Amino acid sequence: MTSTGLEKIPTVGQQFDHYLHEAIESVACEQPEGEIVEEVQSGYRINNNVIRPAKVKVSCGKNK
């Protein structure tokens, strides 16, 4: 896919970035606040322009 400039947006384990990701749920868990814990739908960009943001679940930290 990279030969056409299309690339998948990285998600799980990454810090949430509102330019690349769409948060659909906030989850209380062990991961640091703002870290992506699950990908619900893949996101893509072409030549560094987002064509579809990734839909993700984001950690709100422990016991919140």
Secondary structure, DSSP 8 states (H G I E B T S, - for coil): -GGGTEEE---TTSB--TTTEEEEEEEESSS-TTBEEEEEE--EEETTEEEE-EEEEEEEETT-
